[in-house]
């Protein structure tokens, strides 16, 4: 994309900053394939690349009031995507460390009886927390984690936008993580947090 193309997007950003969903959709479809290719080259994961694209545009929409300050639209969007990729790598490293530390602390193998008991307790902890979600968050979370549906499939089934799905899923996971962290058993909390990984 040339600098001229980027400047041409500035009026679009102004419209988005005022809450114009049509302008937002236009920007999304203009950049989504390029951002996906960019994210996939760095992450080598279809799912992660899709998450990066959705997270980038979700944050852009949630912070749309600031878009009037953007001078180079192309650079702004790619910088946001790059930051999300960096955060994804950090999150993945943390999840790997959690699992490693968990196994070390508990001295158990994946198929041990004790491990299965802890997993069951962690699942019960999560299920109880799921009951406290809003109806929309609970439905989206279950369709994503229980049924294994992709964001696009959930959006189509519920007839809502991709960004609404992503917002509900993000809010649900953040809430569940806070809820399970209040458990009195550290090992169960660690299992639950790992099970709620993105």
C-alpha positions as CSV (number, residue, x, y, z in Angstrom):
1,X,0.0,0.0,0.0
2,X,1.4,3.4,-1.0
3,X,1.5,6.5,1.1
4,X,-1.2,8.0,-1.1
5,X,-3.5,5.0,-0.4
6,X,-2.8,5.4,3.3
7,X,-3.8,9.1,3.1
8,X,-6.9,8.2,1.2
9,X,-7.9,6.1,4.2
10,X,-7.8,9.1,6.6
11,X,-11.5,10.2,5.8
12,X,-12.4,6.6,6.5
13,X,-10.8,6.8,9.9
14,X,-12.6,10.0,10.7
15,X,-15.9,8.3,9.9
16,X,-15.0,5.3,12.1
17,X,-14.0,7.7,15.0
18,X,-17.6,8.9,14.8
19,X,-19.0,5.3,15.1
20,X,-19.7,4.6,11.4
21,X,-19.9,0.8,11.3
22,X,-20.0,0.7,7.5
23,X,-16.8,2.6,7.3
24,X,-15.3,0.2,9.8
25,X,-16.4,-2.8,7.8
26,X,-14.9,-1.3,4.7
27,X,-11.5,-0.8,6.5
28,X,-11.7,-4.3,7.9
29,X,-12.2,-6.0,4.5
30,X,-9.5,-3.7,3.0
31,X,-6.9,-4.9,5.4
32,X,-7.9,-8.3,6.9
33,X,-6.2,-10.5,4.3
34,X,-3.0,-8.6,4.3
35,X,-2.9,-8.6,8.1
36,X,-3.6,-12.3,8.2
37,X,-0.7,-13.0,5.8
38,X,1.5,-10.8,7.9
39,X,0.5,-12.5,11.2
40,X,0.7,-16.0,9.7
41,X,4.3,-15.4,8.5
42,X,5.4,-14.6,12.0
43,X,3.2,-17.0,14.0
44,X,2.9,-19.9,11.6
45,X,-0.5,-20.6,13.1
46,X,-3.9,-20.1,11.3
47,X,-5.8,-19.7,14.6
48,X,-3.3,-17.3,16.1
49,X,-3.2,-15.3,12.9
50,X,-7.0,-15.0,12.8
51,X,-7.0,-14.0,16.5
52,X,-4.4,-11.3,15.7
53,X,-6.5,-9.8,12.9
54,X,-9.7,-9.8,15.1
55,X,-7.9,-8.4,18.1
56,X,-6.3,-5.7,16.1
57,X,-9.6,-4.5,14.7
58,X,-11.5,-5.0,17.9
59,X,-9.0,-2.7,19.8
60,X,-9.2,-0.2,16.9
61,X,-13.0,-0.1,17.2
62,X,-12.9,0.2,21.0
63,X,-10.4,3.1,20.8
64,X,-12.1,4.7,17.7
65,X,-12.2,8.1,19.3
66,X,-8.4,8.3,19.0
67,X,-8.4,7.6,15.2
68,X,-8.6,11.3,14.3
69,X,-5.0,11.6,15.4
70,X,-3.8,8.9,13.0
71,X,-1.7,10.3,10.1
72,X,-0.5,7.1,8.5
73,X,-3.3,4.6,8.6
74,X,-1.3,1.7,7.1
75,X,1.6,2.1,9.6
76,X,-0.9,2.5,12.5
77,X,-2.7,-0.8,11.7
78,X,0.4,-2.8,11.1
79,X,2.0,-1.4,14.3
80,X,-1.1,-2.5,16.2
81,X,-1.0,-6.0,14.7
82,X,2.7,-6.2,15.5
83,X,2.0,-5.4,19.1
84,X,-0.7,-8.1,19.3
85,X,1.7,-10.6,17.8
86,X,4.3,-9.7,20.4
87,X,1.7,-10.1,23.2
88,X,0.6,-13.4,21.7
89,X,4.2,-14.7,21.9
90,X,4.5,-13.5,25.5
91,X,1.2,-15.1,26.4
92,X,2.2,-18.4,24.8
93,X,5.5,-18.4,26.7
94,X,3.7,-17.7,29.9
95,X,1.3,-20.6,29.4
96,X,4.1,-23.0,28.6
97,X,5.9,-21.9,31.7
98,X,2.8,-22.3,33.8
99,X,2.3,-25.9,32.6
100,X,6.0,-26.7,33.1
101,X,5.9,-25.3,36.7
102,X,2.7,-27.0,37.4
103,X,4.1,-30.4,36.5
104,X,7.2,-29.7,38.4
105,X,5.4,-28.6,41.6
106,X,2.9,-31.4,41.6
107,X,5.3,-34.0,40.3
108,X,2.6,-35.7,38.2
109,X,2.3,-37.0,34.7
110,X,-0.5,-36.1,32.3
111,X,-2.3,-39.4,32.7
112,X,-1.9,-39.7,36.5
113,X,-5.1,-40.2,38.6
114,X,-4.2,-37.2,40.7
115,X,-3.9,-35.1,37.7
116,X,-7.3,-36.2,36.4
117,X,-8.9,-35.3,39.7
118,X,-7.3,-31.8,39.6
119,X,-8.5,-31.4,36.0
120,X,-12.0,-32.3,37.1
121,X,-11.9,-29.9,40.0
122,X,-10.6,-27.2,37.7
123,X,-13.4,-27.8,35.2
124,X,-16.0,-27.6,38.0
125,X,-14.4,-24.3,39.1
126,X,-14.7,-23.0,35.5
127,X,-18.2,-24.3,35.0
128,X,-19.4,-22.5,38.2
129,X,-17.7,-19.3,36.9
130,X,-19.4,-19.7,33.5
131,X,-22.8,-19.6,35.2
132,X,-22.0,-16.1,36.4
133,X,-21.3,-14.8,32.9
134,X,-23.9,-12.7,31.0
135,X,-26.2,-14.7,28.8
136,X,-24.4,-13.4,25.6
137,X,-20.9,-14.1,27.0
138,X,-21.9,-17.5,28.2
139,X,-23.4,-18.5,24.8
140,X,-20.4,-17.3,22.8
141,X,-17.9,-18.9,25.2
142,X,-19.7,-22.3,25.1
143,X,-20.0,-22.2,21.3
144,X,-16.3,-21.4,21.1
145,X,-14.9,-23.8,23.7
146,X,-17.5,-26.5,24.0
147,X,-18.6,-26.8,20.4
148,X,-15.2,-25.7,18.9
149,X,-16.8,-23.2,16.5
150,X,-14.7,-20.5,14.9
151,X,-15.4,-16.8,15.4
152,X,-17.0,-16.6,11.9
153,X,-19.2,-19.6,12.5
154,X,-20.4,-18.1,15.8
155,X,-21.1,-14.8,14.2
156,X,-23.2,-16.4,11.4
157,X,-25.1,-18.6,13.8
158,X,-26.0,-15.7,16.2
159,X,-26.3,-13.2,13.4
160,X,-23.9,-10.8,15.0
161,X,-20.6,-9.2,13.9
162,X,-17.2,-10.8,14.2
163,X,-16.2,-8.1,16.6
164,X,-19.1,-8.6,18.8
165,X,-18.2,-12.2,19.1
166,X,-14.6,-11.4,19.8
167,X,-15.6,-8.8,22.4
168,X,-17.9,-11.3,24.3
169,X,-15.3,-14.0,24.2
170,X,-12.5,-11.7,25.4
171,X,-14.7,-10.4,28.2
172,X,-15.8,-13.9,29.2
173,X,-12.2,-15.2,29.4
174,X,-11.0,-12.2,31.4
175,X,-13.9,-12.6,33.8
176,X,-13.4,-16.4,34.2
177,X,-9.7,-15.9,34.9
178,X,-10.5,-13.5,37.7
179,X,-13.1,-15.8,39.1
180,X,-11.0,-18.9,39.2
181,X,-8.0,-17.0,40.6
182,X,-10.1,-16.6,43.9
183,X,-10.0,-20.4,44.5
184,X,-8.2,-21.4,47.7
185,X,-6.3,-24.3,46.0
186,X,-3.4,-23.0,44.0
187,X,-2.9,-26.2,42.0
188,X,-6.5,-26.1,40.9
189,X,-6.2,-22.4,40.0
190,X,-3.2,-23.2,37.8
191,X,-5.0,-26.0,36.0
192,X,-8.1,-23.8,35.5
193,X,-6.0,-20.8,34.2
194,X,-4.2,-23.2,31.8
195,X,-7.5,-24.5,30.6
196,X,-8.6,-21.0,29.9
197,X,-5.6,-20.2,27.8
198,X,-6.3,-18.5,24.5
